[in-house]
Amino acid sequence: MKRIRSITAIFILILLCWLNWWVLPYLAIVRLQEKEISVPPTCLLLLELENRVRIGYRVIEDIQNGWSAVLAAWPYLVCGIILGFGPGYVIGELVRRKYAIDVASRKAVNSANNVMDEARNMQSENESNLLQIKRFEQDIFQVGKKLTKEREECHAVVLNAYEQIRIYEEKISEAEKSGRELLKAKETIKKLVGKISRLKKEKEDDYN
């Protein structure tokens, strides 16, 4: 916008210089008096000649040149403004609408780009979250496998321990049973020893 203003100011300055030195010195606004007026003793005349024969004239009331001619040309400026107002207004309205449409389109494009960027960011964030969830699922699956394996190992250890306890209990039971049989054997041996002693004693008594 600043660049357009600078270019416009430079253009206006160049136009003023061109008017001041190359146009206005050779431009004049001439005001004529009414037709058929008598020629005054001192005046400026605008003659119309045909084959060097005067066929008409106009008395010049006033001549303005230079910047004074610009001030004197205000009726022409008014006519030009009136004639240029209609097309200028239409063109300006079209330009304004086009500029408004361009601005609205640019805003819409920027909004769409922002929405697309946010959508891409959300998509990448969702993809990252999905990857993390998949990694968590894999970790959970591995931990579950490990726990299952450890549970199976613990179950095997418990079964082995139960089996060892059962074997020990059987051995203890067998040992207790063997102990009872050993006591019975000892008592039996003791009884036999007592009988043998009595028999020996009886035999000795018989011999005496």
For each residue, the residues with C-beta under 8 A, 3 or more apart:
1: 4 5
2: 5 6
3: 6 7
4: 1 7 8
5: 1 2 8 9
6: 2 3 9 10
7: 3 4 10 11
8: 4 5 11 12
9: 5 6 12 13
10: 6 7 13 14
11: 7 8 14 15
12: 8 9 15 16
13: 9 10 16 17
14: 10 11 17 18
15: 11 12 18 19
16: 12 13 19 20
17: 13 14 20 21
18: 14 15 21 22 23
19: 15 16 22 23 24
20: 16 17 23 24 67
21: 17 18 25
22: 18 19 25 26
23: 18 19 20 26 27
24: 19 20 27 65 66 67 69 70
25: 21 22 65 66
26: 22 23
27: 23 24 65 66 69
28: 63 64 65 69
29: 63 64 65 69 72 73
30: 46 60 62 63
31: 60 61 62 63 64 72
32: 46 58 59 60 61
33: 37 58 59 60 61
34: 37
35: 58
36:
37: 33 34 59
38:
39: 43 45 57 59
40: 43 59
41:
42:
43: 39 40 59 60
44: 59 60 63
45: 39 57 58 59 60
46: 30 32 57 58 59 60
47: 54 56 57
48: 54 55 56 57 58
49: 52 53 54 55
50: 53 55
51:
52: 49
53: 49 50
54: 47 48 49 57
55: 48 49 50
56: 47 48
57: 39 45 46 47 48 54
58: 32 33 35 45 46 48
59: 32 33 37 39 40 43 44 45 46
60: 30 31 32 33 43 44 45 46 63
61: 31 32 33
62: 30 31 72
63: 28 29 30 31 44 60
64: 28 29 31 68 69 71 72
65: 24 25 27 28 29 68 69
66: 24 25 27 69 70
67: 20 24 70 71
68: 64 65 71 72
69: 24 27 28 29 64 65 66 72 73
70: 24 66 67 73
71: 64 67 68 74
72: 29 31 62 64 68 69
73: 29 69 70 76 77
74: 71 77 78
75: 78 79
76: 73 79 80
77: 73 74 80 81
78: 74 75 81 82
79: 75 76 82 83
80: 76 77 83 84
81: 77 78 84 85
82: 78 79 85
83: 79 80 86
84: 80 81 87 88
85: 81 82 88 89
86: 83 89 90
87: 84 90 91
88: 84 85 91 92
89: 85 86 92 93
90: 86 87 93 94
91: 87 88 94 95
92: 88 89 95 96
93: 89 90 96 97
94: 90 91 97 98
95: 91 92 98 99
96: 92 93 99 100
97: 93 94 100 101
98: 94 95 101 102
99: 95 96 102 103
100: 96 97 103 104
101: 97 98 104 105
102: 98 99 105 106
103: 99 100 106 107
104: 100 101 107 108
105: 101 102 108 109
106: 102 103 109 110
107: 103 104 110 111
108: 104 105 111 112
109: 105 106 112 113
110: 106 107 113 114
111: 107 108 114 115
112: 108 109 115 116
113: 109 110 116 117
114: 110 111 117 118
115: 111 112 118 119
116: 112 113 119 120
117: 113 114 120 121
118: 114 115 121 122
119: 115 116 122 123
120: 116 117 123 124
121: 117 118 124 125
122: 118 119 125 126
123: 119 120 126 127
124: 120 121 127 128
125: 121 122 128 129
126: 122 123 129 130
127: 123 124 130 131
128: 124 125 131 132
129: 125 126 132 133
130: 126 127 133 134
131: 127 128 134 135
132: 128 129 135 136
133: 129 130 136 137
134: 130 131 137 138
135: 131 132 138 139
136: 132 133 139 140
137: 133 134 140 141
138: 134 135 141 142
139: 135 136 142 143
140: 136 137 143 144
141: 137 138 144 145
142: 138 139 145 146
143: 139 140 146 147
144: 140 141 147 148
145: 141 142 148 149
146: 142 143 149 150
147: 143 144 150 151
148: 144 145 151 152
149: 145 146 152 153
150: 146 147 153 154
151: 147 148 154 155
152: 148 149 155 156
153: 149 150 156 157
154: 150 151 157 158
155: 151 152 158 159
156: 152 153 159 160
157: 153 154 160 161
158: 154 155 161 162
159: 155 156 162 163
160: 156 157 163 164
161: 157 158 164 165
162: 158 159 165 166
163: 159 160 166 167
164: 160 161 167 168
165: 161 162 168 169
166: 162 163 169 170
167: 163 164 170 171
168: 164 165 171 172
169: 165 166 172 173
170: 166 167 173 174
171: 167 168 174 175
172: 168 169 175 176
173: 169 170 176 177
174: 170 171 177 178
175: 171 172 178 179
176: 172 173 179 180
177: 173 174 180 181
178: 174 175 181 182
179: 175 176 182 183
180: 176 177 183 184
181: 177 178 184 185
182: 178 179 185 186
183: 179 180 186 187
184: 180 181 187 188
185: 181 182 188 189
186: 182 183 189 190
187: 183 184 190 191
188: 184 185 191 192
189: 185 186 192 193
190: 186 187 193 194
191: 187 188 194 195
192: 188 189 195 196
193: 189 190 196 197
194: 190 191 197 198
195: 191 192 198 199
196: 192 193 199 200
197: 193 194 200 201
198: 194 195 201 202
199: 195 196 202 203
200: 196 197 203 204
201: 197 198 204 205
202: 198 199 205 206
203: 199 200 206 207
204: 200 201 207 208
205: 201 202 208
206: 202 203
207: 203 204
208: 204 205
